[in-house]
Amino acid sequence: MIARWRWALGQMTKRLWFRATLFSLIGVITALLAIVFRDFVPPSLPAKIGADSVDKILGIIASSMLAVTTFSLSTMVSAYSAASSGVTPRATSLVMEDSTTQNALATFIGSFLFSLVGIIALSTGAYGAQGRVVLFAVTLLMILLIVYTLLRWIDHLSKLGRVGETIDRVESATLTALERRARWPFLGGAPYPSGYTPPLEASTVVSTGTGYIQHIDVSALAALARQHALEIYLEVLPGSFVHLGAPIARLVRADGAQAVEDELDTRLESQVLDAITLGVRRTFDQDPRFGLSVLAEIASRALSPATNDSGTVIDVIGRGVRCFTTWSTELPETDDLDPDCLRVHIRCIEVHDLFDDFFTLIARDGAGLLEIDIRMLKALISLAEIDPGLFAEQCRWHAALLLKRADKALTLEEEKARLHTLARPLMTP
């Protein structure tokens, strides 16, 4: 359960401009600090350590860092294009959030500005002989940082934008979202009662835009519910697509009377909408179904005639089994509810939705390939053995669909018989 401001701050810190701006400010401040600390340097020290050479060093750093930054940016753009065309455009956002890439670019830009500010300050005589010593020492530290960053950057370039690396990032984001949602199946709120229909007196909060639900601030909704003695029933989950006028939430008074007073309607509905972030695309944080969908999309693209990469599909299927295993093992024995948020009712993610997001697309596109059908059946058998109570029914359902697709797509009767033999233990309850 994450408050909206913390979620927004987390999204902002993942942007490239944030780290670049932060490192640039640090570089400028570091260059100017030499002026502040110059009085702590003995007057005889500058001549002993050769601080006069700092001008040339700063000039070299400034020119080289500008060239390195330009090269790194072009490499980064090429990696993004490779991830978009070779894997899926939905995974590009994770590649763009890569901390190593952002740190490298931010270090190069910060070093460039450090050198530039140092050169300008030196030309004005602001440092003096003693300030040059401080600037010289800081410049040596900056050189060590640049060398370390360059070595990490060179090693990272060999993986940036590659298919395997991108799949690793998608899986990691999916596992994180699944673990969080398994621990908080209702995002910290209370479960939406099965079969419950809000009364006619309930007020309906409708969407004022069109897009995907990216984040729900349950804490803010709970505060509104306590303040106005309401029960809030959410009709959406992170990842839901809503259109203008679509119902977002139902507001019911705790005593079953009229939901809210007429004069509070507009303001309260606005506050409810403020707690729900609407965006143009889905995100991985609160939406584990999106991660599974992206994994399935990667496998589907690998199955296209232009790519024809069965190995990647088999790899993705194995990662999908790992994701479902995490969902099973992380589910708490009792619902983990926040006592302060029991007035906010939210639906949980259903297992059949997770299976549909991952298996349907791969089974459809890979039905004509025996190796994919076999791997899919083995994955379903594994999940049914891992958690029979949670997965067995869906495993049988998807195995039956897979066999039907394979019977139509495969041409050899021997291959069809092999699949039916493999699936027989699963299809027998």
N, C-alpha and C positions, 0 to 999 in steps of 0.2 A: 504494500500500500504506500504510494508515493504521492506527496502533496504536489500540486500543480507547479508551484514555484521551483521546487527541487527538480521536477521533471524538466521544466523549461531551462533551468540552469544546466542540467546535464546535457540537454540537446545543444545548448550554445557552446559548451566547452568542447564538444566533438567537432565543431566547425574549424576549418583550417585558419580562417582569419583570426580566430580568438587566440590561438597559440602564437601565431605570427605577430599579432599586436602586442601580446604579453612579452614575448622575447624581445621585440623591438624596443619597448619601454625599458626593459631591464638593460638592454645594450646602451641606450642613451643615458640612463641614470648611472650606470657603471662608469661610463666615460667621464661624466661630470663629477663623480665622487673623488676623483684624483685632485680636483681643486680643493675640496673640503679637507682632505687628509694631508695636504702638502706640508702643513706646518709641523707635522710629526716626524718629518724626515730631516736628519742632520744635514747642514749645509754642505759638508764635505763629501757626502755620499754620491751625488750625481757624477762627479768626475771619475770616481772609482769604478762604477758599473757600466759606464758608457751609455747613459740614458739618452744621449743625443741621437742615437740610431732609431729611436722610436718613430720618428717621422717616416723613414723609409719602410719600416715594418708595417705601419698603419696603411701606407699607400699600397703595399703589396696585398694586404688583407682586403682592402676595399675593392681593388680591381678584380682579384681572384674570386671573392665571394659573390660579386655581381654576376660573373660568368657561371659559377657553380649553381647559383640560384636559378638562373635562366635555363641551364641544362636540366636541373632537377625538375623544374616545372614542366618542361616538355616531356621528360620521361614519365612524370606522374600522369599527364594527360594521355599519353600513349597507353599506360597501364589501365587507366579507366576505360579507354576505348576497347582494349583487349578483354577486360572483364565483362563489358557490356555485350560485345559481339560473340565472345567465346563461351560465356557462361549464361548470364541473364542480366538485363538492365536493372532488375530489382535488387541484385547483389552489389551494384556499384556504390550504393550509399555506405555499405560496410567497408569497402575498399577506401573510400574517401575519408572514413573515420579512423584509418590506421594511424596509431599513435607514433610509430617509428617514422613514418613519412612526414607527419606533421611536425615532429620534433626536429627532424633534419632541416626541413625548409625554414622553420622558425629560427633555428640556430644560425643558418646561413644569413638570413635577413637581419637578425639581431647583430651578428658580427659585422655585417656591412655597415649598419647604422652606427655601431660602436666606433668603427674606424673613421667613418665620415665625421661624426661629432668630434672625435679626438683630433682629427686633422684641422677642423675649423677652429677648435679651441686653441690648438697650438699656434695657429697663424695669428691669433689675436693676442698671444702672450699671456693667456689667462692662467696657465699652469705654473710658469716660472721654472727654475732649475729643479727645485724640490718636487714640484708637481709632476715633472717628467719622470721622476723615479717611480712614483706611485703608478703613473700611467704605463710605464715600462713593465712593472710587475704584473699589473692587470692584463696587459697585452700578452705576456707569456702564458698566463692562465687561459686566456681566450684562445691562444694557439693550440694548447693542449685539448681544450674542448672541441675545437674545429677538427683536429686530427681524429679524436675519438669518434665524433659524429660522422666524419667521412668514412671511417672504417666500417661502422655499423651500416651506413647508407649503402656502401658498395655491396656488402653481404646481403642486405635486404633487397637490393635491385634484382637479384637473381630469382626472387620469389614473387615480387610485386606484380599483381595482375594475372598470375598463373592460375590455371583451372583448379589445381589441388589446393593452393593457398586460399583461393576465394571460397571454395567449398568448405574449407576448415572454418573460415570466418562465419559463414552462414550457419553451419552446425553449432558453433559456439554460441552465437546469438540465440538460436532456437533452443538450445539446452538451457541457457540462462532464463529465457522467458518461460519455458516449461517448468523448471524448478520453482520459479517464483510463483507461478499460477497454481502449481500443485500444493504449495504451502498455503496459499491464500486463494482457494478456489472461487471465492466470492469477492475477491479484491479487498478483503477485510470486512465486508458487510455481511448481511444475513442472507440466507438462501431465499430465492424467489419461490413462494409456495407453489407446489405442483398443482396445476389445474385452477389456480386462483384467477378470478376475474375482478378487477377493481370495480367498485360501485359506480353507478351513474353519476353520483355527486362528485366524483373525483375530478380534479383539474388535470388537464393534459398539457404537458409542455412539448411543443413541437419545434422541429429544427428550423433555424433561420437561414440555413445554407445547404449546400450539397457537397458531400465529400465523405471521407472515412473518419470514424471515431478513432483518434490517436491516443487519447489519455482520458481517464476518469478520475477526478479528485474525490475519492470517497469521503475523506475527512471533511472537506468543505461541505459536501452534501449532508453529512451527518450533523454538522453544526447548524445548518439550516433546518434540518428536521427537528432538532432539539429546541431551537429557538421558536419555531412556529407550531410545535406539537404535531408534527406530521409523520406519516409513513410514506417513504419515497420508493416507488417501484420502477426500476430502470427497465426500459424496453430494448436497450442496446448494450453491446459489449465492445471493447476495443477491437477494431477491425471491421465493425459493421458499417455498411454503406447506407447512408441516409440521404434523402432528398428534401427539398424545401417543403416544409409542412409535415414531414414524417414524425410520428410520435417518438419522443425521447424518453419521457418519464411520466408517471402518474402520481399525483399528489393526493394523499388521503389523510384526513384528520384522524388522529389516534382513536378518537371516540366514535368515528364513523359518520360524523356530521359533515357539513359542507367543507370542502377541502381548505379553502382559504377565503378570506374576505375579499370582496370585489376590489377594494382600493389597494390591496396588496398583490393582486394577481400579476400585474405587469412587472413590478419590481422583483417579486419572488421568482417568476419564470426566467427573468434575466439573470438572476443570481445562480439558478440551476444551470443555465446554459453556460455561464462563465466557468463552472466547474468541469465542463466537458469540452475537451479540445477537439475541434474539427479541422481536418487538413485535406489536402488534395491527394495524398497517397498514404498507404499503410506503413506502419513502423513495426520494428521487431520487439520493442520494449515490453509492452503489455499485451502483445498479440502473438502468442505462440503458434496459432494456426497459420499466420503469414509465413513464419519460418519454414514450416512443413511444406507449404505451397511453393515456396521458392526452391526448396530442395527438389520437389517433384518437377518443377519447371526446368531445373538444370538437367535432370535425367531425361526429360522429354526432348530438350534441345539436343542432347547427346545422341538421341535415337533418330534424329532427322537424317535423311539421305545424304545431306551435305557433310555431316559430321561422322555418323556411323561409328560411334564410340561406345561399344557395349561395356567396356571396362569401367568407364565413368559411371554408367548406370548401375552396375553391380556395386560399385563403391558407395553410391548414394543410397542404395537400398540398405546396405549395412549400417550406414549412418542413421537411416530412419529407424531401424530396429533399436539402435542405441538411444534415440530420442524417446521412443515409446517406452523403453525400459526405464528411463529416467522418470517419465510420467507415472509409471506404476510404482516405482520404489519411493518416490518423493511424496506420494499421497499420504496425508496424515491419517492416523486411525480415527481421529475425531476432527470435525471441522474446526479450523483455526479461525476464530472470530474475534474481532475487536469489540470489546464491550461498549465502546463509545459510538460504534457505527451500526448498531443492531436495528436502527430505524431505516436503514438503506438496504433494499432488497435487490439482489442481483442474481441473474441466472448463471449457472456454471457452464463450462465447456463440456459438451457431450463427446464421448469416445467415438461415436460413429462419425461425428464431424471431423475429428482428427484423422481417422482412417480414410474418409473420403478425400480430404485435402492431399494426402500423400499417395495412397495406392491407386486411386482411380485413374489419374493421368498417366502414370507409368504403365499400368496394366493395359490401358487402351492403346498407347503408342507402341508398346513392346510385345503385343499379343502374337505377332508373327515371328518372334525370335525365341527359339527354344531355350537358350541360355538365360534369357531374361525371365521367361515363365518359370523355369526351375528355381531361379534365385528368389523370385517373388513368393512362390509356394513355400520354400524353405524359411523365408522370413516370417510368413504367416504362421507356419507350424511352430517356429521358435517363440513367437509372441503368445500363442495359445498355451505353450508349455510354461512360459515365464509367469503369466497371471491368467489362469483359466477363467476365473470369475469376472475379470474385467475385459479380457480380449477375445475369449474363445468364440463368442457369438459373432462378433464382427469379422474374425478371421475366417470362419466358415462361410459367411456371406460373401466376402471378397474373393475367397478361393473359388466359390461356385461361379461368380461372374468371370473370374479369370479363365476358368475351364471353358465356359461358353465362348468367350472371345477367342481362345486358342483353337477351339474346334472349328471356328470359321476361318481363322487366319492361317493355321498350319495346313500343309498339304499332305504330309506323310502320316499314315495311320499309326505307324510305330511311335512317332513322336507324341501323338495324342494319347496313345495308350500309356506311354511312359508318364505323362503328366497325371493322368487319372490314377495310376498306381501310386504315384508319389503323394497325391492328395487324399488317398483313401483313409489313412488314420485321422486326418483332420475332419473329413466329412462325416465320420461316424461318431456321433455324440457319445 
